[in-house]
């Protein structure tokens, strides 16, 4: 399964997300958004685009917070995937504590893309899909989950 992971869009509609990002997402089987959509229309647009899973972020309005959870664990191809927006302080430590029984942990919040394998856990922060500050570019995370897990970051300048 090919999964497109985005976060921190901070826009009000899908039309504000670049065609290049949308093209990448359309080539996936599932879209996961790690919060800070800002506009409810982004959630609706992603749901129309592909199968969708999401959590809310700290900048999301009450309408999104009522619709989506703060954290979620899903299973894909027998692997557990933890999803959250992220944390202000001690972020990496809190992710390890909160999702200690997962194979993959997805988070956003920092707007800085990063993919790491620590021990047996894959950590992916897709950065900002719209390149909002402090990101230097737009970025999307890709997870390939079959019999093993592979992750990558696609940077869009």
C-alpha positions in Angstrom: 0.0 0.0 0.0 1.3 3.5 -0.9 0.4 6.1 1.6 0.7 9.9 1.2 1.3 11.7 4.4 0.8 15.4 4.8 0.5 17.9 7.5 0.4 21.6 8.4 -1.4 22.8 5.2 -2.8 25.9 7.0 -5.2 26.7 4.1 -9.0 27.0 3.7 -9.5 24.8 0.7 -7.8 22.1 -1.4 -7.5 24.6 -4.3 -4.8 26.4 -2.2 -2.6 23.3 -2.2 -0.2 23.1 -5.2 -1.1 20.9 -8.2 2.2 19.0 -7.7 1.2 18.0 -4.1 -2.3 17.0 -5.3 -0.8 14.9 -8.1 1.4 13.0 -5.6 -1.6 12.4 -3.3 -3.7 11.1 -6.2 -1.0 8.5 -6.9 -1.4 6.9 -3.4 -3.9 4.4 -2.0 -4.5 6.4 1.2 -4.0 9.9 2.4 -3.1 10.6 6.1 -3.1 14.2 7.3 -1.4 14.9 10.7 -3.4 18.1 11.5 -3.4 21.8 11.1 -5.7 21.9 8.1 -7.1 25.2 9.2 -10.2 25.0 7.0 -12.8 22.3 7.1 -13.0 22.3 3.3 -9.5 20.8 3.2 -10.8 17.8 5.1 -13.8 17.4 2.8 -11.6 17.8 -0.3 -9.1 15.1 0.9 -12.0 12.7 1.6 -13.2 13.2 -1.9 -9.7 12.7 -3.4 -8.8 9.3 -1.8 -9.3 7.1 1.2 -8.5 9.4 4.1 -7.4 9.2 7.8 -6.7 12.3 9.8 -6.2 13.9 13.2 -6.6 17.5 14.2 -3.9 20.0 15.1 -3.5 22.8 17.5 -4.5 25.5 14.9 -7.7 23.7 13.7 -11.1 25.2 14.5 -13.8 23.4 16.6 -15.5 22.1 13.5 -12.5 20.0 12.7 -11.8 19.0 16.3 -15.4 17.6 16.5 -14.9 15.6 13.3 -11.4 14.1 13.9 -9.5 12.7 16.9 -6.4 14.2 18.4 -4.6 10.9 18.0 -5.3 7.6 16.2 -3.7 4.2 15.8 -4.6 2.2 12.6 -3.4 -1.1 11.2 -2.1 -1.3 7.7 -0.9 -4.7 6.3 -0.4 -6.0 9.8 1.6 -3.0 11.0 0.5 -0.5 13.6 0.6 3.2 12.6 0.3 5.9 15.2 -0.9 9.3 14.1 -0.8 12.6 16.0 -0.2 16.3 15.3 2.8 16.5 17.6 3.9 18.2 20.8 5.4 21.6 21.7 8.0 20.5 24.2 10.0 17.2 24.3 8.3 16.1 21.1 10.4 13.1 20.2 10.3 11.7 23.7 6.5 12.1 23.9 6.1 10.4 20.6 8.2 7.4 21.8 6.2 7.2 25.0 2.7 7.7 23.5 3.2 5.3 20.5 5.7 2.8 22.0 3.7 -0.2 20.6 3.6 1.1 17.0 5.7 0.2 14.0 5.3 3.7 12.5 4.7 7.1 14.1 3.4 10.0 12.0 3.4 13.5 13.3 3.6 17.1 12.0 3.5 20.4 13.9 7.1 21.5 13.4 6.7 22.1 9.6 10.1 20.5 9.2 10.2 17.2 7.3 12.1 14.3 8.7 12.2 10.5 8.3 14.0 8.3 10.8 14.2 4.7 11.8 15.0 4.4 15.5 15.2 0.8 16.7 12.3 -0.9 15.0 10.0 2.2 14.8 9.8 4.4 11.7 9.2 8.1 12.5 7.9 10.4 9.7 7.1 14.1 9.9 6.1 15.2 6.4 6.7 18.9 7.0 4.3 21.4 5.5 2.5 20.4 2.3 2.1 24.2 1.5 5.6 25.3 2.6 4.4 27.5 5.5 7.0 29.0 7.8 9.5 27.7 9.0 9.5 25.2 6.2 11.8 26.1 3.2 9.7 24.2 0.7 6.6 22.1 0.4 7.0 18.5 1.3 5.0 15.2 1.4 5.8 12.0 3.1 5.4 8.6 1.3 5.1 5.3 3.1 5.2 2.0 1.3 3.8 -0.7 3.5 3.7 -4.3 2.2 5.8 -7.0 3.9 8.1 -4.2 5.1 8.0 -0.5 5.7 9.8 2.1 3.5 9.5 5.8 3.9 10.6 8.8 2.1 10.2 12.6 2.0 9.4 14.3 -1.3 10.6 18.0 -1.3 8.9 20.3 -3.7 10.6 23.6 -4.3 
